[in-house]
Amino acid sequence: MTQINSPCVRNCCLNEQDVCLGCFRSLEEIKRWGRSDTSSQQKTQILLNATSRQHNNKIKA
């Protein structure tokens, strides 16, 4: 099983939509990441969601 590293850049600041301006994960995704029952597939989806938010500028700083 391949370990997927956290995208956290230690620059946590949530906007009004509860999205981190450092890694672009939602607060719920950040909480879910650390749970022992979160699968690699779920983590991959979280990374895809965060990348999409970052590239599409769907968040407001």
Buried (B, 14 or more C-beta within 10 A) or exposed (E): EEEBEEBEEEEEEBEEEEBBBBBBBBEEBBEBBEEEEBEEEBBEEBBEBBEEBBEEEEBEE
